[in-house]
C-alpha cells in the first residue's frame, strides 16, 4: 500500500509540475511578439501602468521612448517581407539590449513601432539612451541579395516630469508627438523635448 501510495503521489506531483510549466509557457507565449520575441502591446500596457504607479510612489523618474523604423513600408515594398522581417528582428535585438536593467522594459508596440521604458533616467539620459539605440540600429544592416541595406529609425522620448497630468496616456501621447516631430524633422533622429 505504501509503495502504491508513494507512486501515486509521485505521479500527481509530476502532473502538477508539468501543468505548471505548461501554464508558464502559455503565459510567456501570450505576452511575447511571435517575430521579435519582445513583449507585446498587451504586456506593455500592463507594465507601463505598474511602473508608472511605482515611479510616482517612489518619486523616481520614468522615461518612455517610442521608436519607429524609418520608411518601413517602402523598405518592405522594395526588398520584400522577408527583408522587412529581418529588419524588425535586428532592431528588436538592439532595443532589447538597451533595456537590460531589472525594471527596464522593451516591447513591440505595433507594426514597425517599438517602446522602451527606462526607470530612473531623466530627459538628458533619455536623449542619450535614444541616441545610443538610434546609432546601434544605424550600424545594423540587413543582407538582401548580397547587398547590405541600412536601417534607420526615429525616436521620441518623454519622462514622468513632462506630463502636465499624471497618466500613462499623457506619457505615451508626449512620446508619440515627439516621435512624429523626429519624423517630420528629417527622420533618423531623437526628439526629447518640444
N, C-alpha and C positions, 0 to 999 in steps of 0.2 A: 504494500500500500504506500509506504514511504517513497519507494522508487517511482511508482506511478505518479504520486503527488508531486515529487520533485521534477519529473519530466514534464508534467502539465504546467507547472509554474515556469519552467524554462521556456516552453513553447509560448506561453502567454506573454512573458517578458520580451521574448524575441519579436512577437507580433506587434506589441506596443511600441517597441523601439523602431521597427520598420515603418509603422504608421507615422510615428513622429518624424522620421527622416523624410518620408514621402510628403508629409504636410509642409515641412520646411522647404523642400524642393519646389513644391507647387507655389508657395508664397513667394519664393525667390523668382520664379518664372513670371508670376503675375506682376512683380514690381520692376522688372527689367525690360528694356527695349530689346527685341529679338536680334536686331542687326548690330547695334553698337555696344550692347551689354551694359550701358549706363542705366541708371534708374529712369523710369518712365514718368510721364506727366502726373499721373495719379500719385505716385510716391513723392514727386516734387511738391505737389500741393500740400500733402500731409506734412512733409518735413519743414517746409518754409513756415508753416503756421507754428509748429512746435519750436523751431529755432527762434522765430520772432518773439514768442512769449518768453522764452528763456533769456533772450538778449535784453528784453525790456525789464524783466525781473532782476537780472544781474547788472543792469545798466552798462552793458558792453555793446560794442559796435557790431553790426551785421551788414555785410556787403552782398549785393546781388549783381552778377554780371550776366547780361543777356548777350549771347554770341550767335552770329548768323554768317553762314558761308556766303561769300560774295558771288553774285551771278550764277547761282547753283542751277537754276532752270536751264540757262544757256549751256552750262557745263554738261548737264545731263543730255540735252538735245544734241550737242556736238560730239560728245565722246561715248554716250550710251549709259544705260542704267548701271551696268556693272562698274564702270569707272566712277559713277556717282556714288555707288555703294562703297567702293574702296575709299573715296574721299571722305565719306561720312565716318567710316571706321577709323581712318587715320586721325581725323580731327577729334573724334571721341577719345582715342588713346591719349592724345596730348591733353585734352581737357581733364581726363581722369587723373593724369599725372600731376596736374596743378591743384588737385583737391585731395591732398594726402593726409592732412591733419585730422584728428578724430572727429571734429564737428564740421569739417568741410564737406561739401556735397555737390555732386555733378549729376545732371540729368539731361536727357534729350527732351526738349520742351515741345518739339513738334517739327516735322519735316527736316529742314536743314538748320533749325534753331536749337540752341543748347542753353542751359542755365547753370551757373556756378554760384554756390553760396559759400562765402568765407566768413568765419566768425572772428571778431576781434581785430579787424582791419579797417582803418579809416579810409577816407576818399583818396588820399595820395597813395596809400598802399593798394587800394583798388585799381587806381590808374596803372601803377607799376605791375600789378598782377595781370591786368588786362593786356598791357604791352608785352609781358612775358609770354602769355598764351598766344597773342597775335603773331609774335616773331617766331615762336616754336612751330606754329601752323604754317607760316610762310616758308619755313625751312623744309617742310614736308612736300614731297611731290608724289603724284600718282602716276604710275607707269601705264602708258597707253600705246600699244603697238611699238614699243621700244623708245617712245618719247617720254620725257619727264614733264608732266603737266603741273604747273604750280597751283596752289590753293591759297586763297586769301580769305580773310574774314573781318567783319566789323564787330565792335564790342561797345555796349552801353552799360555803364556802371551806376548803381545807386547805393546809398547807405541809409541806415536807420535814421540818421540825423537829417537826411534830405527830406524826409516825409513830413509835410505840414499836418497831416492827420495820421494817427497811429494805426496803420493797417498794412497787411501784406499786399492788398490790391494797389495801394499807393506806391509801395516799394517796386512792384512789378511794372506799374504804369510809368514810373520815372525812368527805370532802366530801359524799358521798351522805347520811350520817347528819345532817350539818348542814343539807343541803337540806331534808330532811324535818322537821327542827326548825323551819326557817323556815316551812314549810307549816303545821305544827301550831300555830305561834305567831301565825297570822293571815294568812299569805301577804304578797306584795308587800314582802319584806324580805330582808336579808342576815344570815346567821349565819356567823361566822368563828371561833367558839370554843365550847367546851362539849361 
